Amino acid sequence: MSLFALLACVFFSNAYAAKDRYEFDDPAQREVFLKLTAELRCPMCQNQNIADSDAMIAQDMRRKVFRLLQQGKSEQEVINFMKSRYGDFIYYQPPVTIGTIWLWLLPVTFAVIALALLVFRKKQQRVDNSAEKLAQAERILNQDKQ
């Protein structure tokens, strides 16, 4: 019985220790930590933030965010540090640059081209229908003359 209790304690203590636990002196600092870990993307995971990721790199990033906040760094300084280390991909709100402008313009360009094609086809159908109706009317007139 005591062996079972000992094994249960070892198992549950490891499970409890696996979760990161951060102590903050200031509740506002905790809020900034939670916000940052929700806004920073795990470089290893598929579109998952570091708060939700169990990857080792996400755990390291959470610890680094915690340390930077403990050192008195601002939210923007932490973001800048992470971007300089991992690139713009790490932040869910990427800046608009020459390299990323196509991500914003491509959908708009596609929509404008699709709309222009749709309008052009509608006009072409109207012209074709008008020409067909005119040809039909001429045939009827020619039949009546005979």
KACORLIN-V731038 format. One record per pair of residues at least 24 apart in sequence whose C-alpha atoms are under 7 Angstrom apart, sorted by the first residue. I is the first residue (numbers start at 1). J is the second residue. D is the distance in whole Angstrom. If there is no record, write none. Layout:
i->I j->J d->D
i->I j->J d->D
This chain:
i->32 j->75 d->7
i->33 j->66 d->7
i->37 j->62 d->7
i->39 j->91 d->6
i->39 j->92 d->6
i->40 j->90 d->6
i->40 j->91 d->5
i->40 j->92 d->6
i->41 j->90 d->5
i->41 j->91 d->6
i->41 j->92 d->6
i->42 j->90 d->7
i->43 j->90 d->6
